[in-house]
Amino acid sequence: MQSPLFNYAEQQSQDRYVIQNPQMLRVSLTGSDDVLARKGAMVAYQGLLDFDGEYKTPSQRRAQARTGEGLDLMRCSGQGTVYFANLAQYIHVVEVEQEGLTVDSSYVLALDSTLHTEVIAVDSQYGVSGTGKYQLNISGRGKVALMTSGQPLMMHVTPDKYVNVDADAIVAWSTGLRVQMQSQTTNSSVRRRRGNTGEGWELNFLGQGFALVQPSEVMPPQNAAIGQGLAAQFGAGQHGSHAQNQNNAWN
C-alpha cells in the first residue's frame, strides 16, 4: 500500500516528550517515571501501559469545587509510548524550573508526576467581590505540555515594559510576574464591558518573565452558546472559555 499518509509515521526519538506533529504529543515511559494527562486525552499507545484516575486530596477537591480551577487527571504508567491530543489543539512543551509556571488548567494536556500544582487567585484592581480569576500554579522541576487554539504569541515582560492581555486569551505566564485583573472602565461601570467595543477584563503583567497568549478569546463551542454576565466575560463562568475547554475535553 502506498499513500502520502506514510509521511506521518511516528517520530523516532530518545526524548521523553516529543511533538509528533503540531497537534499530537508523544511521551515515552520507562516504568519509573509516570506522566499525568487530562482524562480522555490518550489517542494511541504502544507497550505495556496502565491508565488510572489520579487521586485528589480533600483540599484539592474543595479548591476545585470552590473556584472551578483544577486538573482532572489520569496517571499513565508502565513501559511504552503514549500519544495525547485534545480537539486538535496546538501543543507546546514547557520546561518548568525554579521560576514556576502559572496556567489556566483548561490548557494543560500533560505533565510530569513530579510537579506540584496549587490553585491561586488573581485579584481585581477594583476589589469587587467575585471579579477575581483563579489559575493553577505549577512548581518544581519537570515538563508540562500546554495547548492553544492556533499558534500562540510569546510576549516578554520586562520591568520597563508591562503587558496587558485579554483574560480569555491568556494561557500561561511566569509565576514571578506581578499580575492584576483590570478593566478599562471607571469604577462605577466596572461590571460592564467597554462600551460597544466587546472588550472586557484583562490581566496586567509587570516584572521579568513571559506571558503566553493564544489567538482566540474562547474555544469554539460545541453545542454550547457563548455565555453572558461578568464571569463569562473573562472566561471563568459556566459558558466562558474555561468551562468550554473543560466541557469540550470531556465530551
C-alpha positions in Angstrom: 0.0 0.0 0.0 1.3 3.5 -0.9 0.0 6.8 0.3 1.2 10.3 1.4 -0.2 9.3 4.8 3.0 7.4 5.5 4.7 10.8 5.7 3.0 11.0 9.1 4.7 7.9 10.6 5.7 8.0 14.3 8.7 10.1 15.3 11.8 8.3 16.4 13.5 9.9 19.3 15.0 9.1 22.7 13.4 12.2 24.3 10.6 11.8 26.8 8.4 14.4 25.3 8.2 14.7 21.5 5.9 16.8 19.4 4.7 14.1 17.0 3.0 16.8 14.9 1.8 20.3 16.0 -1.4 18.8 17.4 -0.2 15.5 18.9 2.2 14.7 21.7 4.3 11.6 22.1 5.5 10.6 25.6 7.9 7.7 26.3 7.5 5.9 29.6 10.3 3.7 31.1 8.5 2.2 34.1 9.9 4.6 36.7 8.5 8.0 35.6 4.8 8.3 35.4 3.1 11.0 33.4 -0.2 12.7 34.3 -2.6 13.7 31.5 -6.0 15.2 31.2 -8.7 12.5 31.3 -9.6 11.1 27.9 -6.6 12.7 26.1 -5.0 9.3 25.1 -5.4 8.7 21.4 -3.0 5.7 20.9 -0.3 3.8 22.8 2.3 1.0 22.4 3.7 -1.2 25.0 2.5 -2.3 28.5 0.8 0.7 29.9 -1.7 1.3 32.7 -4.2 4.2 32.9 -5.7 5.1 36.3 -7.7 8.0 37.6 -5.4 10.3 39.6 -6.3 10.7 43.3 -7.2 14.2 44.5 -6.7 15.3 48.1 -9.6 16.7 50.0 -8.1 20.2 49.8 -7.7 19.8 46.0 -11.4 18.7 45.7 -12.6 21.6 47.8 -10.4 24.1 45.8 -11.8 22.9 42.5 -15.4 23.0 43.8 -15.0 26.5 45.1 -13.0 28.0 42.2 -13.7 25.8 39.1 -9.9 25.6 38.7 -8.1 22.3 38.9 -6.9 19.3 36.9 -9.0 16.2 36.3 -6.1 13.8 35.5 -5.3 10.2 34.7 -2.0 8.6 35.7 -0.1 6.8 32.9 2.5 4.3 34.0 4.4 1.3 32.6 6.8 0.9 29.7 5.9 2.1 26.2 4.9 5.1 24.2 1.6 7.0 24.6 0.1 9.7 22.3 -2.0 12.5 23.6 -4.2 15.1 21.8 -7.3 17.2 22.6 -9.6 18.7 19.9 -6.7 19.1 17.5 -5.3 22.0 19.6 -1.7 23.0 19.1 0.7 21.5 21.6 3.8 23.1 23.3 6.2 21.6 25.8 7.5 23.8 28.5 10.3 23.1 31.0 9.3 24.2 34.4 12.2 25.2 36.6 12.6 27.4 39.6 10.6 30.4 38.3 7.5 28.3 38.1 4.5 28.5 35.7 1.0 29.8 36.2 -1.6 28.5 33.8 -5.3 28.2 33.1 -5.8 24.5 33.8 -8.0 24.2 30.7 -4.9 24.4 28.6 -2.9 21.7 30.3 -2.6 18.4 28.3 0.0 16.5 30.3 2.7 17.0 32.9 5.4 15.1 34.8 4.1 13.5 38.0 6.9 15.1 40.0 5.5 18.6 39.5 3.3 20.3 42.2 0.1 22.1 41.4 -1.8 24.6 43.5 -4.8 26.9 42.8 -4.1 30.6 43.3 -6.3 33.7 42.9 -5.7 36.8 40.7 -7.4 39.8 42.3 -9.3 42.6 40.6 -7.8 46.1 40.9 -11.2 47.3 42.0 -11.6 45.0 44.9 -15.0 44.0 43.7 -16.2 40.8 45.2 -16.5 37.9 42.7 -14.4 39.5 40.0 -11.2 37.7 40.6 -9.8 34.9 38.4 -8.4 31.6 39.6 -5.4 30.0 37.9 -3.2 27.0 38.5 0.4 27.4 39.8 2.8 24.7 38.7 6.1 24.4 40.6 9.1 22.0 40.8 11.2 20.7 38.0 9.8 18.9 35.1 7.9 19.3 31.8 4.3 20.3 31.1 2.5 20.1 27.7 0.2 23.1 27.1 -2.5 23.5 24.4 -3.5 26.6 22.4 -6.2 27.3 19.9 -4.0 28.2 17.0 -0.3 29.2 17.0 0.4 31.3 20.1 2.3 34.5 20.8 5.0 34.6 23.5 5.2 38.1 25.0 8.3 39.1 27.0 7.6 41.2 30.1 10.4 43.4 31.4 10.5 46.0 34.3 10.3 48.8 31.7 7.6 47.2 29.5 4.5 45.8 31.1 2.0 43.8 29.1 -1.8 43.6 29.1 -3.6 40.5 27.8 -7.3 39.7 27.4 -8.4 37.5 30.2 -9.9 35.0 27.8 -6.8 34.8 25.6 -4.1 34.3 28.3 -2.8 30.7 28.6 0.1 30.9 31.0 2.8 33.2 32.5 5.9 33.2 34.6 4.9 32.8 38.3 7.2 35.5 39.4 5.3 38.2 37.5 3.1 40.7 39.3 -0.4 40.3 37.9 -3.7 42.1 38.4 -7.1 41.8 36.7 -8.3 45.2 35.4 -10.8 46.7 33.0 -10.6 50.0 31.1 -13.7 51.4 32.7 -14.5 53.7 35.5 -15.1 52.2 38.9 -18.8 52.9 38.7 -19.1 50.9 35.4 -16.6 48.1 36.3 -19.3 45.4 35.8 -19.9 46.5 32.2 -17.7 45.8 29.2 -16.1 48.7 27.4 -18.9 50.5 25.7 -19.7 48.7 22.4 -16.1 47.5 21.7 -16.7 44.0 23.0 -13.5 44.2 25.2 -13.8 43.5 28.9 -11.4 42.2 31.6 -7.7 41.9 31.0 -4.7 40.9 33.0 -1.9 43.3 33.6 1.7 41.9 34.0 4.7 43.6 35.5 8.2 42.3 36.3 10.5 40.0 34.4 9.2 36.9 32.6 6.8 35.9 29.8 3.1 35.7 29.0 1.8 33.1 26.6 -1.2 34.3 24.5 -3.4 32.3 22.1 -5.1 33.8 19.0 -8.6 33.0 20.3 -10.5 34.6 23.2 -12.7 31.5 23.6 -12.6 27.9 22.4 -15.1 27.2 19.6 -18.2 26.0 21.5 -19.6 22.5 20.8 -23.3 22.6 21.3 -23.0 25.5 23.7 -23.9 29.1 23.4 -21.4 31.8 24.4 -22.2 32.9 27.9 -23.3 36.1 29.4 -22.5 38.0 32.6 -19.3 39.1 34.2 -17.9 35.6 34.9 -18.3 34.5 31.3 -16.7 37.8 30.1 -13.3 36.7 31.5 -13.7 33.0 30.9 -14.4 31.9 34.4 -18.1 31.3 34.2 -20.3 28.4 33.1 -20.1 29.3 29.5 -16.7 31.1 29.4 -13.6 29.8 27.8 -12.5 27.9 30.9 -15.8 26.0 31.1 -16.0 25.4 27.3 -12.5 24.0 27.3 -13.3 21.6 30.1 -16.7 20.5 28.6 -15.2 20.0 25.2 -12.4 17.9 26.6 -14.7 15.6 28.5 -17.2 15.2 25.6 
